[in-house]
Amino acid sequence: MPVVCWCALVPLRQCVALAVIGSWIPLMASDYLTEGNDPGRTAWMKDENVFTPANVKDIKLLWKVKLDSQPREMHNIFSPLIAERVTTARGPREIAIVAGISDDLFGIDVASGELLWKKRYESTFAPTDKTVYHTLCLGGQTAVPAMAQVAPGKYTIYAIAWDGRLHQINAADGSDVAPPDKFLPPNGKPYALNVVNGVVYTATAQGCGGVPNALYSYHLATRKASTFQPAGGGMWGRRGAAVSPEGVVYMVTGDAIFSPLTKSLGNAIVGARLDDNQQLQLVDYFAPPNANWMRARDLDMNVTPMAFDYRGRKFLVGTSKECRLWLLDRDALGGEDHRTTLHTTPLLCNDDQAFDAKGVWGAMAAWQDSRGLQWVLVPFWGPVSRSFRAPIEYGRPKMGGVAAYKLEEATPGQWRLNPAWLSRDMDMAEEVVVANGVVFAYGSGEDTTQTLPDIAWNEPGGPWVGGGLNPYSERRIPSSRHATLYALDGQTGNELWSSGNQITSWNHWSGLTVANGRAYLGTFDGTLYSFGIPAAARQ
């Protein structure tokens, strides 16, 4: 695989000579084919017409299915992808595609919860007794797959197995569309795939298996792969890389010094784009003024940024464990000095500036209401900041919650993210998805603490036992609780419905899917839940 060298560090607007590989086409909202629904990762289901603020009170548990998926550390199944009309041997079916951490893939009939097919990848990677497993580097399929509709009724799934090979799979029956092809080094930790104009994008993080932290691309027609290494640390945004309408791929970095002079872009948002030779090249970057202060306190950028357009402007929104938002202009990311935002919000949470159990860890959402107003939604862990105030509040969350901001132009050219509402308390609030004015969010119920008891390094439970990093999972799994799904009014944040105690397990680093009047959540025990509007209650 070719390694792309560092290119000239110039603002994005000066890189117009670089070729834009195709145009950016939003995905059909009746399908949910990639994490965050669209290439920009906004999680806005624009064409959803089943859920409404008036009928979500009627949501019921439609079915739940226990999948034969073996957990690894704290991971098990991921949020499903949804293809609405797949042509199968039994006729058209709406199918959910669910990835399991242990190199499994499942096809489920959405109408009934029936398992249609199961696939386990044949692996070329042979673990040894020196292969290290722990909570961060657990091995297995860590990237949520993506799908594309290649013909009417025909969908192809793109998935990366533990051995780094890219699989192309028929959504109808789990058969191979093409032979698995080498994409990434084995035993890495790729994140959710994004497929745009025939190119698969992902990012790897945390140095798992010795794999560099980098952005990767794979051109499906030419089978040409490339990588861009920003010399930063972990690139672990939950939804993987975001791709803008201009074809720029955005991802966050962390756990490294920010120093452009030494070509290290730690604690930054980097933007890269394919050149004429199908190689990823850096085109722009942004780092907050306190990037190295954040790094010293492990307050890294760890959330996929969102790319969206509004009133003729090209925006990018990012956040981190520090728990404030950066509003950026995609035409000049960070301005001339790469450090200047259009607006930086005050803290939303994490007054203690702690590296665990507080801050933003899930995935944001961005949507426009019927009046054309732009909203940005942010889930967070831990207590809301003492200084944060919204016009509408449903208490002062202690375990987590969701905050809504409006993107407003205070004066011509002066844009701000202004607080609009603050949700009820949620137990470790995670991903947010918006459907027809309804905000779906969930609390994972996970024990998110990472600090260790004050014991010797080599004692049982210590950080270094048996020559490997203690995974913490033995402590966190028993003390985790249960997930709860919520439906909120997008205008006010008022709770319209919740799953209460119906979900009996929790999840770690999974996600939420909403499509066609159903909301799906997978849990650590391998159960996929489908909540939705019964046919009799649909208007």
C-alpha positions as a printed Julia matrix, in Angstrom:
539×3 Matrix{Float64}:
   0.0     0.0    0.0
   1.5     3.36  -0.95
   2.1     5.84   1.86
   1.21    9.37   0.81
   3.84   11.93   1.7
   3.08   15.18   3.5
   1.76   17.75   1.07
   1.93   21.52   1.2
   0.15   22.97   4.22
  -2.1    25.49   2.53
  -5.68   26.59   3.21
  -8.39   24.59   1.5
  -9.42   27.49  -0.77
  -5.92   27.45  -2.28
  -6.15   23.77  -3.18
  -8.73   24.13  -5.94
  -6.28   22.66  -8.42
  -6.71   19.27  -6.76
  -9.25   17.13  -8.54
 -12.55   16.5   -6.81
 -13.38   12.86  -7.26
 -17.01   12.9   -8.31
 -19.91   14.72  -6.71
 -21.43   14.15  -3.28
 -24.79   12.43  -3.5
 -26.85   12.13  -0.29
 -28.13    8.65   0.43
 -31.81    7.77   0.23
 -33.33    8.52   3.6
 -35.65    5.49   3.4
 -32.46    3.45   3.63
 -29.81    3.73   6.33
 -26.7     2.65   4.43
 -23.9     4.17   6.47
 -23.26    5.37  10.01
 -24.83    8.81  10.39
 -26.99    8.16   7.27
 -25.11   10.51   4.93
 -21.47   11.07   3.95
 -21.33   14.21   6.12
 -22.4    12.1    9.15
 -25.29   14.41  10.14
 -27.67   11.58  11.24
 -30.63   13.44   9.73
 -33.24   11.12   8.18
 -34.62   13.78   5.83
 -37.38   11.72   4.22
 -38.63    9.82   7.26
 -42.44   10.07   7.24
 -43.59    7.41   9.67
 -42.4     8.84  12.98
 -43.96   12.15  13.99
 -43.91   14.1   17.26
 -47.57   13.2   17.6
 -47.29    9.42  17.24
 -44.02    8.46  18.92
 -45.9     8.02  22.17
 -47.26    4.85  20.53
 -43.84    3.23  20.04
 -43.78   -0.42  21.08
 -41.16   -3.14  21.24
 -41.81   -4.87  17.91
 -39.29   -7.67  18.37
 -35.92   -8.56  19.77
 -33.53  -11.23  18.55
 -30.52  -12.8   20.24
 -27.74  -13.13  17.69
 -25.01  -15.77  17.76
 -22.24  -13.22  18.21
 -19.3   -13.77  20.53
 -18.34  -10.64  22.52
 -14.75   -9.46  22.82
 -13.85   -7.39  25.85
 -16.72   -4.86  26.08
 -17.81   -5.07  22.41
 -20.39   -7.23  20.67
 -22.86   -6.14  17.95
 -22.99   -2.77  16.22
 -25.89   -0.64  15.04
 -27.59   -2.09  11.94
 -27.7    -0.79   8.39
 -31.13   -0.8    6.73
 -31.99   -1.49   3.08
 -35.69   -0.95   2.47
 -36.45   -3.09  -0.61
 -33.98   -5.91  -1.21
 -34.83   -8.45  -3.87
 -34.5   -11.91  -2.3
 -35.45  -15.42  -3.34
 -38.57  -14.93  -1.2
 -39.5   -11.61  -2.73
 -38.77   -8.01  -1.64
 -37.63   -7.67   1.95
 -36.55   -4.79   4.18
 -33.31   -6.11   5.65
 -31.18   -5.08   8.62
 -27.45   -5.79   8.31
 -25.74   -6.25  11.67
 -21.98   -6.59  12.21
 -20.58   -8.59  15.11
 -17.19   -7.94  16.66
 -16.01  -11.55  16.11
 -16.02  -11.24  12.3
 -19.74  -12.01  11.98
 -22.38  -10.49   9.72
 -26.14  -11.04  10.0
 -29.05  -10.36   7.65
 -32.4    -9.92   9.44
 -35.92   -9.53   8.06
 -37.09   -6.24   9.54
 -40.79   -7.14   9.42
 -40.46  -10.16  11.7
 -36.98  -10.19  13.23
 -36.27  -13.48  11.42
 -32.62  -14.27  10.78
 -32.27  -14.63   7.0
 -28.57  -15.43   6.83
 -25.35  -15.37   8.79
 -21.8   -15.05   7.55
 -18.47  -15.45   9.32
 -15.46  -14.23   7.39
 -12.7   -16.68   6.61
  -9.6   -15.1    8.1
  -6.03  -15.01   6.87
  -4.84  -13.62  10.22
  -3.48  -16.14  12.72
  -3.2   -14.72  16.25
  -0.21  -15.79  18.32
   0.36  -15.98  22.04
   1.96  -12.52  21.75
  -1.17  -10.93  20.27
  -2.32   -8.46  22.94
  -6.0    -8.02  23.68
  -7.49   -5.39  25.93
 -10.37   -2.93  25.99
  -8.77   -0.63  23.41
  -7.23   -3.21  21.07
  -9.62   -6.13  21.17
  -9.23   -7.61  17.68
 -12.05   -8.53  15.33
 -14.36   -6.54  13.08
 -14.35   -3.07  14.6
 -15.62   -1.01  11.62
 -19.35   -0.68  11.07
 -19.87   -1.71   7.41
 -21.49    0.45   4.75
 -23.87   -0.41   1.93
 -24.59    0.89  -1.56
 -27.54    0.27  -3.87
 -25.92   -0.98  -7.07
 -29.16   -1.7   -8.98
 -32.89   -1.67  -8.2
 -33.41   -4.13  -5.34
 -29.71   -5.02  -5.21
 -27.41   -3.86  -2.42
 -23.73   -4.52  -1.78
 -22.28   -4.52   1.74
 -18.7    -3.34   2.25
 -17.03   -4.68   5.4
 -13.5    -4.99   6.81
 -12.6    -8.18   8.65
 -10.0    -8.62  11.38
  -7.38   -9.6    8.79
  -7.77   -6.21   7.06
  -9.41   -7.55   3.91
 -12.33   -5.71   2.31
 -15.39   -7.9    1.74
 -18.11   -7.15  -0.8
 -21.28   -9.04   0.1
 -24.77   -9.41  -1.36
 -27.29   -8.07   1.16
 -29.95  -10.51  -0.07
 -28.2   -13.73   0.95
 -24.74  -13.01   2.38
 -22.89  -14.34  -0.67
 -19.66  -12.77  -1.91
 -20.02  -10.26  -4.72
 -16.26  -10.19  -5.24
 -13.33  -12.03  -3.63
 -12.03  -10.41  -0.41
  -9.24   -7.97  -1.24
  -6.35   -6.64   0.84
  -7.11   -3.14   2.16
  -5.61   -2.61   5.62
  -2.9    -4.32   7.66
  -4.33   -7.05   9.92
  -5.21   -6.67  13.59
  -5.76   -2.93  13.36
  -8.76   -0.99  14.58
 -10.64    0.64  11.69
 -13.76    2.71  12.31
 -17.09    3.0   10.47
 -16.82    2.85   6.69
 -17.97    5.65   4.38
 -18.55    4.82   0.7
 -18.77    7.82  -1.62
 -18.63    7.72  -5.44
 -17.08    4.3   -5.58
 -14.44    4.91  -2.9
 -14.38    3.3    0.54
 -12.98    5.45   3.35
 -12.03    4.55   6.9
  -9.58    5.48   9.64
  -7.52    3.44  12.09
  -6.72    4.39  15.65
  -4.82    3.66  18.82
  -1.93    1.85  17.13
  -3.63   -1.53  17.49
  -1.58   -4.34  15.97
   1.13   -1.84  15.15
  -1.11   -0.34  12.44
  -0.43    3.4   11.93
  -3.13    5.89  12.87
  -4.23    7.07   9.45
  -6.97    7.8    6.91
  -7.4     5.12   4.25
  -9.15    4.96   0.88
  -9.93    2.08  -1.48
 -11.1     2.73  -5.06
 -13.54   -0.06  -5.91
 -13.07    0.13  -9.68
  -9.27    0.25  -9.74
  -8.67   -1.63  -6.44
  -6.19    1.12  -5.64
  -5.65    1.92  -1.96
  -3.94    4.86  -0.31
  -3.29    6.16   3.16
  -2.62    9.53   4.74
  -0.84    9.7    8.08
  -1.19   13.09   9.79
   1.44   12.12  12.38
  -1.19   12.55  15.06
  -2.48   10.0   17.49
  -5.75    8.14  17.7
  -8.36    8.79  15.0
 -11.37    7.28  16.72
 -14.48    9.25  15.78
 -17.4     6.88  16.36
 -18.87    7.32  12.89
 -15.54    7.14  11.1
 -14.52    9.76   8.55
 -16.96   12.4    7.3
 -16.93   13.33   3.6
 -18.03   16.78   2.45
 -19.88   17.58  -0.82
 -16.49   18.74  -2.19
 -14.98   15.3   -1.63
 -12.84   16.29   1.37
 -12.48   13.58   4.01
 -12.46   14.88   7.6
 -11.31   13.07  10.72
 -10.06   13.97  14.2
  -6.69   13.11  15.7
  -5.57   12.81  19.3
  -2.91   11.62  21.72
  -0.11   13.54  20.02
   1.52   16.97  20.03
   0.21   19.6   17.64
   3.26   20.98  15.89
   2.97   21.79  12.17
   6.7    22.62  12.04
   7.47   18.98  12.87
   4.54   17.76  10.74
   2.59   16.49  13.73
  -1.13   17.21  13.65
  -2.19   15.77  16.97
  -5.41   17.05  18.55
  -6.62   18.48  15.28
  -9.27   18.04  12.61
  -7.59   17.12   9.34
  -9.06   17.27   5.84
  -7.65   15.18   2.98
  -8.76   14.58  -0.59
  -7.94   12.19  -3.4
  -5.71   13.62  -6.12
  -5.62   12.64  -9.79
  -3.65    9.51  -8.89
  -6.22    8.4   -6.32
  -3.9     9.25  -3.44
  -5.07   11.02  -0.28
  -3.42   14.42   0.17
  -3.78   16.89   3.04
  -5.69   20.0    2.03
  -6.47   21.71   5.33
  -6.52   21.32   9.11
  -7.7    22.98  12.31
  -6.38   22.78  15.85
  -7.87   24.66  18.8
  -5.56   27.2   20.48
  -5.32   24.91  23.54
  -4.63   21.71  21.56
  -1.49   20.77  23.48
  -3.1    21.63  26.81
  -5.89   19.22  25.84
  -3.37   16.56  24.9
  -1.6    16.84  28.25
  -4.92   16.15  30.02
  -6.09   13.43  27.61
  -9.02   15.57  26.44
  -8.54   14.48  22.85
 -10.77   15.04  19.88
 -12.67   11.76  19.73
 -15.9    12.57  17.87
 -16.53   12.43  14.12
 -17.02   15.98  12.81
 -20.13   16.84  10.78
 -20.1    18.49   7.35
 -23.24   20.3    6.16
 -24.26   23.36   4.14
 -26.6    26.1    5.35
 -27.65   29.34   3.68
 -24.87   29.17   1.16
 -22.13   28.5    3.72
 -20.04   25.34   4.11
 -19.86   24.37   7.77
 -17.99   21.78   9.8
 -18.74   21.17  13.49
 -16.36   19.36  15.81
 -16.11   18.59  19.52
 -14.13   16.5   22.02
 -13.87   15.25  25.56
 -13.2    18.85  26.58
 -16.94   19.37  25.87
 -17.19   22.5   23.79
 -18.09   22.91  20.1
 -16.05   24.4   17.27
 -17.95   25.92  14.35
 -15.69   25.96  11.29
 -15.78   27.22   7.71
 -14.9    24.41   5.28
 -13.6    26.95   2.76
 -10.89   28.03   5.21
 -10.69   25.49   8.02
  -9.39   27.38  11.02
  -8.61   30.52   9.03
  -5.17   31.62   7.92
  -3.53   30.37  11.12
  -5.52   27.09  11.22
  -6.49   27.92  14.82
  -9.46   30.31  14.41
 -13.11   29.24  14.51
 -16.26   30.98  13.36
 -17.47   30.37  16.91
 -16.27   28.39  19.92
 -18.94   27.61  22.48
 -18.42   27.71  26.24
 -18.25   24.36  28.0
 -21.34   22.2   27.77
 -20.07   19.7   30.35
 -16.92   18.39  32.03
 -16.14   21.28  34.36
 -13.61   18.95  36.0
 -11.84   18.45  32.64
 -11.63   14.72  33.38
 -10.5    12.27  30.7
 -13.05    9.56  31.48
 -16.8     9.32  32.13
 -17.27   12.99  31.13
 -17.26   14.98  27.91
 -18.6    14.19  24.45
 -17.98   10.59  23.32
 -20.98    9.74  21.15
 -22.01   11.17  17.79
 -23.71   14.47  17.03
 -26.56   15.28  14.65
 -27.48   18.27  12.48
 -30.89   18.95  10.92
 -33.19   21.68   9.61
 -36.76   22.09  10.74
 -39.79   23.0    8.61
 -38.97   26.69   8.99
 -35.5    26.16   7.58
 -33.71   26.7   10.91
 -30.47   24.77  11.44
 -30.04   22.7   14.61
 -27.0    20.94  16.06
 -27.5    18.23  18.7
 -24.78   17.09  21.09
 -24.95   14.09  23.46
 -22.62   14.18  26.46
 -21.48   12.19  29.48
 -21.49   13.36  33.07
 -22.85   16.52  34.71
 -23.83   19.49  32.58
 -21.52   22.46  33.08
 -22.46   24.8   35.91
 -22.18   27.71  33.48
 -24.31   26.21  30.68
 -27.83   27.56  30.4
 -30.49   26.95  27.78
 -33.87   28.69  27.36
 -35.6    25.32  27.89
 -34.25   22.8   30.41
 -35.59   19.54  31.84
 -33.4    19.47  34.92
 -29.62   19.61  35.28
 -28.26   16.25  34.06
 -25.77   14.42  36.26
 -25.11   11.27  34.21
 -25.42   12.84  30.77
 -27.92   14.23  28.29
 -28.45   15.96  24.97
 -28.08   19.67  24.29
 -29.59   21.4   21.26
 -28.05   24.47  19.63
 -29.38   26.73  16.88
 -26.96   27.93  14.22
 -27.72   31.62  13.87
 -26.18   34.61  12.1
 -25.92   37.27  14.82
 -24.73   39.93  12.38
 -23.87   39.51   8.68
 -21.08   36.94   8.51
 -20.99   36.39  12.27
 -22.28   32.9   13.01
 -22.94   31.42  16.44
 -24.18   28.19  18.0
 -26.73   29.32  20.58
 -28.16   26.94  23.23
 -31.84   26.12  22.64
 -32.75   23.26  24.98
 -31.29   20.75  27.42
 -32.75   17.26  27.81
 -33.54   15.21  30.87
 -30.8    13.18  32.57
 -29.54   10.17  30.58
 -27.2     7.41  31.69
 -24.17    8.07  29.43
 -25.87    9.72  26.43
 -24.58    8.4   23.1
 -25.49    8.79  19.42
 -28.31   11.05  18.23
 -30.49   10.51  15.12
 -33.21   12.91  13.88
 -36.33   11.75  12.0
 -39.2    14.05  11.01
 -38.76   16.44  13.91
 -38.17   13.68  16.45
 -34.78   13.4   18.17
 -33.84    9.83  19.04
 -31.09    9.42  21.63
 -30.02    6.78  24.07
 -28.13    6.29  27.28
 -25.79    3.31  26.98
 -25.8     2.4   30.68
 -22.1     1.57  30.42
 -19.63    1.89  33.28
 -17.33    4.41  31.56
 -14.78    4.88  34.34
 -11.18    4.26  33.33
  -9.3     5.29  36.46
  -7.92    2.47  38.57
  -7.95    1.89  42.32
  -4.81    3.01  44.12
  -3.02   -0.35  44.12
   0.44   -1.52  43.14
   1.19   -1.9   39.45
   1.77   -5.67  39.72
  -1.03   -6.59  42.12
  -4.22   -8.28  40.92
  -6.29   -5.6   39.25
  -3.24   -3.41  38.72
  -2.51   -1.72  35.4
   0.24   -4.11  34.37
  -0.39   -7.75  35.11
   1.02  -10.75  33.29
   3.01   -8.62  30.86
  -0.02   -6.93  29.31
  -2.19   -3.89  29.87
  -5.1    -4.66  32.16
  -8.25   -4.33  30.06
 -10.47   -2.98  32.88
 -13.31   -5.0   31.37
 -13.53   -7.4   34.32
 -14.36   -4.41  36.5
 -16.56   -2.43  34.1
 -18.74   -5.17  32.65
 -20.36   -6.25  35.96
 -20.92   -2.65  37.03
 -22.6    -1.54  33.8
 -26.36   -1.06  33.88
 -28.88   -1.06  30.99
 -29.45    1.1   27.94
 -32.48    3.35  27.55
 -33.81    4.73  24.26
 -35.56    8.12  24.16
 -37.68   10.06  21.67
 -37.6    13.83  22.2
 -39.39   16.73  20.56
 -36.83   18.32  18.24
 -38.12   21.82  18.86
 -38.28   21.72  22.65
 -36.42   18.63  23.89
 -39.5    17.4   25.71
 -39.48   13.66  26.34
 -42.18   12.06  24.19
 -41.34    8.39  24.88
 -38.71    6.16  26.42
 -38.0     2.44  26.49
 -37.81    2.47  30.28
 -36.55   -0.89  31.56
 -37.39   -2.9   28.44
 -33.73   -3.12  27.37
 -31.98   -5.36  29.86
 -28.33   -4.98  28.81
 -25.98   -2.12  27.95
 -23.6    -1.4   25.1
 -20.13   -0.03  24.46
 -19.13    1.86  21.32
 -22.17    0.63  19.42
 -24.87    2.91  18.05
 -28.44    3.79  17.16
 -30.29    3.32  13.86
 -33.62    4.89  12.83
 -35.41    4.13   9.55
 -38.98    3.69   8.28
 -40.78    3.96  11.59
 -38.39    1.73  13.52
 -35.5     2.43  15.91
 -32.85   -0.23  16.51
 -30.38   -0.73  19.32
 -27.91   -3.57  19.9
 -26.57   -4.53  23.31
 -23.57   -6.27  24.85
 -25.45   -9.55  25.33
 -25.91   -9.84  21.55
 -29.56   -8.77  21.46
 -30.89   -6.49  18.72
 -34.02   -4.54  19.73
 -36.53   -3.12  17.24
 -38.88   -0.45  18.56
 -41.44    1.18  16.31
 -44.91    2.34  15.46
 -47.29   -0.61  15.09
 -49.1    -0.67  11.75
 -52.43    0.17  13.39
 -51.03    3.37  14.9
 -49.41    4.7   11.73
 -51.07    7.72  10.16
